[in-house]
Amino acid sequence: MRSKNQGFTLIELLVVIAIIAILAAILFPVFAKAREQARKITCVSNTKEIGLSLMMYVQDYDETFPWLMQDGRNNDDSTGLSKLMPTGAPLWSVNLNGQRGLFMEYKLQPYTKNYQLFVCPTLRGTNPVIGADGGVMNEFGSYAYSYGGIGPVPSPKMTPLELFLRVVGPILGAPYNSNNPQDFFIAGQSLAAVGAPSDAVAAFCDSYGAHAGVTDASVVPAVFGGNGQELIGGTTAVFSDGHAKYKQGKFWDLLKLVLHPLNP
């Protein structure tokens, strides 16, 4: 007797492939969400550690929050020195020009001892540039500090937070139309000046949509450069009392989270 070949028919193979494709379509998004959930938890942990290190800094420096730039647009990465920072004269005497490393990554390093802490696992980040003295010369992390300018005098090169305050504040009305960053941002403030520390943001993850699985352009309104979808986004934030949380919402919800008055 001749043995019969025991192989799969073409139809059977196609059925198996179709089943695998269906399972992959179902499971891959679930795995992606699970991975992002883990990254989100890490991000909240990072902001919590940043908040704790900031609290230690404040205790060491006369209970005053540091003046730190929100991003690197006013920093010379070849020297690590700040430039083009507003002095605010004659109303404000603060002059931050020529100072070294006005970044969280630099100022809080003695407390964190960990550069990776400033890199969100979802957003990633650039590499730190280390100077000859071992100090960080550039802004490389994924988190923004609560700095929005110095007083009512606009900066020569405004950071996004300052731009939002001065442009969007009048649209939102009171209390956002004061045109004074010192009403909203902890930079340079004394601890006593923050009347609502559980609501005043100290630092936050620098994205509107990444943790919600969408792009920033899909969250930001078209009038501010978005694509018009205005989807729900989310960010992690640490507050001036040291607690951290993840917040979801529309663009305006997230903006008001950052622009919460220090003394409501």
Buried (B, 14 or more C-beta within 10 A) or exposed (E): EEEEEEEEEEEEEEEEEEEEEEEEEEEEEEEEEEEBEEBBEBBBEBBBBBBBBBBBBBEEEEEBBBBBBBBBBBBBBEEBBBBEBBBBEEEBEBBBEEBBBBBBBBBBBEBBEEBEBBBBBBBEBEEBBEBEEEBBBBBBBBBBBBBBBBBBBBBEBBBBBBBBBBEBBEEBEEBBBBBBBBBBBBBBBEBEBBEBBEBBBBBBBBBBBBBBBBBBBBBBBEEBEBBEBBBBBBBBBBBBBBEBEBBEBBBEEBBBBBBBBBEE
